């Protein structure tokens, strides 16, 4: 005798309200954290490839959604954002929107072989291009740089 069973599939969908609250927090289920209504064209998980110098792509990733915005600048040159991923643990729950990014020549970004690109001035201009592409301005963001990234931030 053959038995066939029908197992219902239950899908739970959490609805988000469009109203933002000052306490929006992914840990408590507030969904505005996932609102990507900002400049640029984000891919899944908040990733956006930003075009710089008209031809190269640099990797960025947005976390959170809040009035305080921070652009993280890693050390190096040619290191990656990965050691700055620790900010993912505490910035969003404090309402801080932040962006990780791999500078040109770093792991997730283009790695051109043109040695004329490796100047401090060009990297400073790159940060400016990334800032503009992400819709960050003097009224809504901070730079947080470590080591080489600190030099670029200054």
BELKA-V996585 format. One record per pair of residues at least 24 apart in sequence whose ideal C-beta (glycine too) atoms are under 6 Angstrom apart, sorted by the first residue. I is the first residue (numbers start at 1). GAP is how many residues later the second one is. Records with the same first field share a line. If there is no record, write none. Layout:
I: GAP / GAP
This chain:
25: 68
26: 66
27: 66
32: 33
33: 31 / 32
35: 30
38: 97
39: 95 / 96
40: 93
50: 80 / 83
52: 74 / 77
56: 48 / 54
57: 53
58: 46 / 51
59: 43 / 49 / 50
60: 39 / 41
61: 39
62: 37
63: 25 / 29 / 35
64: 28 / 32 / 33
65: 32
66: 29 / 30 / 31
68: 28
69: 28 / 67 / 71 / 72
70: 28 / 72 / 74
71: 28 / 72
72: 28 / 72
73: 72 / 76 / 79 / 80
74: 75
75: 71 / 72 / 73 / 74
76: 72
77: 71
78: 27 / 28
80: 26 / 27
99: 35
101: 29
123: 29
124: 28
127: 25
